Amino acid sequence: NTLSLHDALPILVKRRMLIVFFILFILFFLLVSRLSYVMIVKGSDYKEKAILQWTSDVRISPKRGRILDRSGKELAISANVFRVDLDLNALRETTTKNKLTMKVIAPELATILGMESSDVLSTLTKTNSKGKAIGSAILKRRIEKVTADKISDYSKKHNLRGIVITGDTKRFYPNNNFLASVLGHTNSDGNGLTGVELYYNKFLSGVPGIKISETDRKSEELPYTISDYTKPINGKDVVLTIDEMIQYFCEKAASQAMIDNKAKAVSIIAMNPKNGEILGMVNKPDYNPNDPWDLSKSYDENQKVWRNRAVSDIFEPGSIFKVFTATAAMEEGLVKEDDKFFCSGSTVVAGRRIKCWKTTGHGAENFVDILKNSCNVGFMELGRRLGAEKLNKYIYLFGFGQKTKIDVNGEASGIVTKTKNMTAQDVATTSFGQHDAISCIQYLTGFNAIANGGKLITPHIMKEIVDYGDTNTKKVLEKYSNYNERKIIEPAVAKQLRGYLEQVVESGGGKKAFIAGYHIAGKTGTAQKISETGPGYASQKYVSSFAGMAPSNDPQITILINIDEPDPSNYYGGQIATVVGKQVFNDIFNYLSLKSDATSEEIGKSLLKDIIVPEVRGLKTADAQKIIKENNLKIKLSSDGGTITDMTPKPGYTVKEGTEIILHTGAVKEDSNTVMVPSIIGHSSESASELLSSLGLKVTFTGNGIVSEQTLEGKVVKKGTTITANLDIMAD
């Protein structure tokens, strides 16, 4: 037994040593693993935390890049200002050392900065989620140098450390509301919040610089220590496709259209159809990006004011959409120029009678006529020939129902009924533009394809990204390249249709946009608005539009005029949107020095407004002269006399402003009781009655809406004659 115990003892000792060794090995392994984790995996984190304990850093804001028009004119710039940052650890220590409190210094800082004392105190005493005092905060940004100096003086006077003044930038829009919905604006941190400022923020914002200094435990900078300084990288400049002058023409016209038509809103876009560049884009009403917040409105209400409605809002286009139905039928070989149509005022589709905007009908027409007359019945026939599948094929080809991918945030996709869900009635109403919903930018992008010979091109607002650097030498970093150009229709079809659309402006529904010698091609539209409170359309709410291109043989410019909810007494697109389009076109033609094949006299005459000669017979000469002058007409007295007995031309004639009216004061002639019956097409019953009554004529109305047809137009009749006028709800 003794030998067996003696033999077992070494074995037991060895076993215990192995166990101890194994335990030590495990502990050593765990220690090495932990050290490896700390040094290798978490090393950079711990190093950063350690550095933060003996360093202080100040971030230096970069200067935000400018936004320029295509010629380099400044639309948004950044002015040099200052900001107040707080090292709260140092500030707490020095306030205690100098027997001050945050409650004491808060009101004094607030007075200098123009802030509420409670807001300053809240920042000075801010805590984190665990209730511990935070180490740093921003007190106020974008202060002027005078204010920054006062803060610096206050800090020195009270021997306070921790109030840090650094450079900052303040966004400034030198033209205030000009191009506001396109440019957008920045938030309180200087980053883009809307528009170009948001979409191109990564180029505009730059990279902050940083200054790191070693400090002692009191957060004071140590002498003879190395500080790390990284220079901020300023933002790049964004050059837009916008032409400042064309934008000005659009802004001016939109503002005037708002007033003249008592409209809810007006949007105008001008583009180069050959490359998709947006030369002008305006939405009225708008806002001032220098002061974007209306404190009387909620955040959502402010956002509605900021939005670029030409991109973000959709509408049923009405008859301006007919150009695409016509293109589809032509491209598919389903219609020829001399094809015959007959409009009786309505047609029955799948058991439902759908009216033309002219309920008395257009009668016999050819293909060009249905475009010139904007005949819904004719276009429903084209829709029937195409069918749902072919009609939608071209709707999608022209880019409707999908985003154009314009380089602006908030774009709407629009609404297009799926082919499988389209009924015969849907095809009929879609064919004349009163079913699907699109945005202004979608429409003009599609319209450009007809203007440029059949190519769909992505619309864009950015021309190039540039950097001027320290030497003020322009360096182009990036040019717009996402054109996604693709052929969707044959050039011959596009050319033929442009010829038809020129006739629409020369002698059809768009004739109020006509300017001699410039060959404007276009289409008008008047669409009812969908009700926001229930099914169907809203009463007396319309969208009036005009789309045009010029010159028709090789368009250099396209425009779209969109007037939302004009005065319901005069809302017809051919009456109001064309007038705005004519103004914009004329300004652009003169600016671009586009050549006309008409004489200057012919051009000047076509630009003059039409005036209906007023009735002044029987009035005293002085009173008659006053009325004639108020109508922008010239006067010639054939003889001296106290009372006007006759005039040439007769009252009711339509003449151009500046036309000379001859007033007679001699003996009364036999035909002095006759007048010319003027056109009252497009007038409300009230304005038509007022006009005809002033000429001594009577009128009776049938139907509801505005005048679509009348009797005796252009006839010389005796006073007291009754004119019959038919009223229609014009949604053409």
HELIX and SHEET records of a PDB file:
HELIX    1   1 THR A    2  SER A   36  1                                  35    
HELIX    2   2 TYR A   37  VAL A   41  3                                   5    
HELIX    3   3 GLY A   43  TRP A   54  1                                  12    
HELIX    4   4 LEU A   88  LYS A   97  1                                  10    
HELIX    5   5 MET A  102  LEU A  113  1                                  12    
HELIX    6   6 SER A  117  LEU A  124  1                                   8    
HELIX    7   7 LYS A  145  LYS A  157  1                                  13    
HELIX    8   8 ALA A  180  LEU A  183  1                                   4    
HELIX    9   9 GLY A  195  TYR A  199  1                                   5    
HELIX   10  10 ASN A  201  LEU A  204  1                                   4    
HELIX   11  11 GLU A  244  ASN A  261  1                                  18    
HELIX   12  12 TYR A  299  TRP A  306  1                                   8    
HELIX   13  13 ARG A  309  SER A  312  1                                   4    
HELIX   14  14 GLY A  318  PHE A  321  5                                   4    
HELIX   15  15 LYS A  322  GLU A  331  1                                  10    
HELIX   16  16 PHE A  367  LYS A  372  1                                   6    
HELIX   17  17 ASN A  376  LEU A  397  1                                  22    
HELIX   18  18 THR A  419  ASN A  421  5                                   3    
HELIX   19  19 ALA A  424  SER A  431  1                                   8    
HELIX   20  20 CYS A  440  ALA A  451  1                                  12    
HELIX   21  21 PRO A  491  SER A  507  1                                  17    
HELIX   22  22 LYS A  511  ALA A  513  5                                   3    
HELIX   23  23 GLY A  573  LEU A  592  1                                  20    
HELIX   24  24 SER A  600  LEU A  607  1                                   8    
HELIX   25  25 THR A  621  GLU A  630  1                                  10    
HELIX   26  26 GLU A  670  ASN A  673  5                                   4    
HELIX   27  27 SER A  685  SER A  694  1                                  10    
SHEET    1   A 3 THR A  55  ILE A  60  0                                        
SHEET    2   A 3 GLY A 209  GLU A 214 -1                                        
SHEET    3   A 3 ASP A 228  THR A 230 -1                                        
SHEET    1   B 6 SER A 136  ILE A 143  0                                        
SHEET    2   B 6 GLU A  74  ASP A  87 -1                                        
SHEET    3   B 6 ILE A  67  LEU A  68 -1                                        
SHEET    4   B 6 ASP A 237  LEU A 240  1                                        
SHEET    5   B 6 MET A 462  ASP A 467 -1                                        
SHEET    6   B 6 LYS A 475  LYS A 479 -1                                        
SHEET    1   C 3 SER A 136  ILE A 143  0                                        
SHEET    2   C 3 GLU A  74  ASP A  87 -1                                        
SHEET    3   C 3 ILE A 163  PHE A 172 -1                                        
SHEET    1   D 5 GLU A 277  LYS A 284  0                                        
SHEET    2   D 5 ALA A 265  ASN A 272 -1                                        
SHEET    3   D 5 ILE A 557  ASP A 564 -1                                        
SHEET    4   D 5 TYR A 537  ALA A 550 -1                                        
SHEET    5   D 5 ALA A 521  ILE A 530 -1                                        
SHEET    1   E 2 ILE A 314  PHE A 315  0                                        
SHEET    2   E 2 ILE A 438  SER A 439 -1                                        
SHEET    1   F 2 PHE A 341  CYS A 343  0                                        
SHEET    2   F 2 GLY A 363  GLU A 365 -1                                        
SHEET    1   G 2 SER A 346  VAL A 349  0                                        
SHEET    2   G 2 ARG A 352  LYS A 355 -1                                        
SHEET    1   H 2 LYS A 455  LEU A 456  0                                        
SHEET    2   H 2 ARG A 486  LYS A 487 -1                                        
SHEET    1   I 2 ASP A 610  ILE A 612  0                                        
SHEET    2   I 2 THR A 654  LYS A 656 -1                                        
SHEET    1   J 3 LYS A 634  LEU A 637  0                                        
SHEET    2   J 3 GLU A 660  HIS A 664  1                                        
SHEET    3   J 3 ASP A 646  THR A 648 -1                                        
SHEET    1   K 2 THR A 674  MET A 676  0                                        
SHEET    2   K 2 VAL A 716  LYS A 718 -1                                        
SHEET    1   L 3 LYS A 698  GLY A 703  0                                        
SHEET    2   L 3 THR A 722  ASP A 728  1                                        
SHEET    3   L 3 ILE A 706  GLN A 710 -1                                        
END                                                                             
